[in-house]
Amino acid sequence: MTTPTTESRANRDELGPLTADRSPAVPSGPGPSTSLGLLLLRLVLGAVFIAHGVQKVWINGIPATQEGFAGMGVPAPEVMAIVVAALDIGGGALLVLGLGTRIVGVLLAVNMVVAMVLVHLPAGFFATDGGYEFVLTLAVASLALALTGPGRFAIDAAFRRRNR
């Protein structure tokens, strides 16, 4: 009977715990506290995007949103008002559910970067002056979800578990 050498123990420790087939254990995703943090981020960020989409469609109305976009210099405001409103509502709802999180996160981040460049940069940093503070926060939060994924408490995670 042989005993593991120091070198083999060191290699095993670098790999983490081994499964029955002696391959490294595959992590099941972020831990519960990280997943809870991602859930909270998704819920709040999704709600903010949904609220802004609802504002564009039902509070201000699409014609007023198109006019506002035109006044801010957004290209093709007739089309972009509808696209942005749909992305806000649909993307926000998908974030809340944790469905398509990485793709939706990228789309929402790009949307916010475009808004920042086209509209908010000239006004400086602070949102109270029309600056980019708020859209930058939304862009980075969306990008963070695109990079990390939705966590365990999401439809995306249920699909991942089912497909293993």
C-alpha positions as CSV (number, residue, x, y, z in Angstrom):
1,M,0.0,0.0,0.0
2,T,1.5,3.3,-1.0
3,T,0.9,6.7,0.6
4,P,0.4,9.9,-1.4
5,T,3.6,11.9,-1.8
6,T,3.9,15.5,-0.7
7,E,3.9,16.4,-4.4
8,S,0.7,14.5,-5.2
9,R,-1.0,15.9,-2.1
10,A,0.0,19.4,-3.3
11,N,-1.4,18.8,-6.8
12,R,-4.6,17.4,-5.3
13,D,-5.0,20.5,-3.0
14,E,-4.5,22.8,-6.1
15,L,-7.3,20.9,-7.9
16,G,-9.7,21.0,-5.0
17,P,-11.8,18.1,-3.8
18,L,-11.8,15.2,-6.3
19,T,-15.0,13.4,-7.4
20,A,-15.3,9.6,-7.5
21,D,-13.9,9.5,-11.0
22,R,-10.8,11.4,-9.7
23,S,-11.6,14.5,-11.7
24,P,-11.7,17.9,-10.1
25,A,-15.1,18.8,-8.6
26,V,-17.0,21.3,-10.8
27,P,-18.3,24.2,-8.7
28,S,-22.1,24.5,-8.8
29,G,-22.0,28.3,-9.1
30,P,-21.9,31.1,-6.6
31,G,-22.7,30.5,-3.0
32,P,-26.0,31.4,-1.4
33,S,-25.0,34.8,-0.2
34,T,-23.5,35.8,-3.5
35,S,-26.6,34.5,-5.2
36,L,-28.8,36.5,-2.9
37,G,-26.8,39.6,-3.7
38,L,-27.2,38.9,-7.4
39,L,-31.0,38.3,-6.9
40,L,-31.3,41.7,-5.2
41,L,-29.3,43.4,-7.9
42,R,-31.5,41.8,-10.6
43,L,-34.7,42.6,-8.9
44,V,-33.9,46.3,-8.2
45,L,-32.2,46.9,-11.6
46,G,-35.0,45.1,-13.4
47,A,-37.6,47.2,-11.6
48,V,-35.8,50.5,-12.5
49,F,-35.7,49.5,-16.1
50,I,-39.3,48.5,-16.2
51,A,-40.4,51.7,-14.5
52,H,-38.5,53.8,-17.1
53,G,-40.0,51.7,-19.9
54,V,-43.5,52.2,-18.5
55,Q,-42.8,55.9,-18.2
56,K,-41.9,56.0,-21.9
57,V,-44.9,54.0,-23.1
58,W,-47.8,54.8,-20.7
59,I,-47.0,57.9,-18.7
60,N,-45.3,60.2,-21.2
61,G,-46.5,58.1,-24.2
62,I,-44.5,57.0,-27.2
63,P,-45.1,60.3,-29.2
64,A,-43.8,62.4,-26.4
65,T,-40.8,60.0,-25.9
66,Q,-40.1,60.3,-29.7
67,E,-40.2,64.0,-29.4
68,G,-38.0,64.0,-26.4
69,F,-35.5,61.7,-28.1
70,A,-35.5,64.0,-31.2
71,G,-34.8,67.0,-28.9
72,M,-31.9,65.2,-27.3
73,G,-30.3,64.4,-30.7
74,V,-31.0,60.7,-30.6
75,P,-30.9,59.3,-34.2
76,A,-34.1,57.9,-35.7
77,P,-36.1,58.9,-32.6
78,E,-39.4,57.4,-34.0
79,V,-37.8,54.0,-34.0
80,M,-35.4,54.3,-31.1
81,A,-38.2,55.4,-28.7
82,I,-40.0,52.2,-29.3
83,V,-36.8,50.0,-29.3
84,V,-35.6,51.6,-26.0
85,A,-39.0,51.3,-24.3
86,A,-39.3,47.7,-25.3
87,L,-35.8,47.0,-24.1
88,D,-36.4,48.7,-20.8
89,I,-39.7,46.8,-20.1
90,G,-38.7,43.5,-21.7
91,G,-35.1,43.5,-20.5
92,G,-36.1,44.6,-17.0
93,A,-38.7,41.8,-16.8
94,L,-36.1,39.2,-18.0
95,L,-33.6,40.5,-15.3
96,V,-36.2,40.1,-12.6
97,L,-36.8,36.5,-13.8
98,G,-33.1,35.8,-14.3
99,L,-33.7,34.7,-17.9
100,G,-31.2,35.5,-20.6
101,T,-29.4,37.5,-17.9
102,R,-26.0,37.8,-19.6
103,I,-27.3,38.8,-23.0
104,V,-29.9,41.2,-21.5
105,G,-27.2,42.7,-19.3
106,V,-25.0,43.5,-22.3
107,L,-28.0,45.0,-24.2
108,L,-29.0,47.2,-21.3
109,A,-25.4,48.2,-20.7
110,V,-25.0,49.2,-24.3
111,N,-28.3,51.1,-24.2
112,M,-27.1,53.1,-21.2
113,V,-23.6,53.8,-22.6
114,V,-25.3,55.2,-25.8
115,A,-27.6,57.4,-23.6
116,M,-24.6,58.5,-21.7
117,V,-22.6,59.5,-24.8
118,L,-25.5,61.0,-26.8
119,V,-27.3,62.8,-24.0
120,H,-25.7,63.0,-20.6
121,L,-21.9,63.5,-20.9
122,P,-22.1,67.2,-21.8
123,A,-24.1,67.9,-18.6
124,G,-21.3,66.6,-16.3
125,F,-21.4,64.0,-13.6
126,F,-24.4,64.7,-11.4
127,A,-27.8,63.4,-12.4
128,T,-29.5,66.4,-10.8
129,D,-27.9,68.5,-13.6
130,G,-28.8,65.9,-16.3
131,G,-25.4,64.3,-16.0
132,Y,-24.3,60.7,-16.5
133,E,-24.2,59.6,-12.9
134,F,-27.4,57.5,-13.0
135,V,-26.9,56.0,-16.5
136,L,-23.3,55.1,-15.6
137,T,-24.6,53.3,-12.5
138,L,-27.2,51.4,-14.6
139,A,-24.6,50.5,-17.3
140,V,-22.1,49.2,-14.8
141,A,-24.7,47.2,-12.8
142,S,-26.0,45.7,-16.1
143,L,-22.5,44.8,-17.2
144,A,-21.8,43.3,-13.8
145,L,-24.7,40.9,-14.3
146,A,-23.6,40.1,-17.8
147,L,-20.1,39.2,-16.5
148,T,-21.2,37.3,-13.4
149,G,-24.5,35.7,-14.5
150,P,-27.7,35.7,-12.5
151,G,-26.7,33.5,-9.5
152,R,-28.6,30.4,-8.2
153,F,-32.0,32.0,-7.8
154,A,-32.8,32.5,-11.5
155,I,-34.5,30.7,-14.3
156,D,-31.1,30.6,-16.1
157,A,-29.7,28.6,-13.2
158,A,-32.6,26.2,-13.3
159,F,-31.8,25.5,-17.0
160,R,-28.2,25.0,-16.2
161,R,-29.0,22.5,-13.4
162,R,-31.4,20.6,-15.7
163,N,-29.0,20.3,-18.5
164,R,-26.2,18.8,-16.5
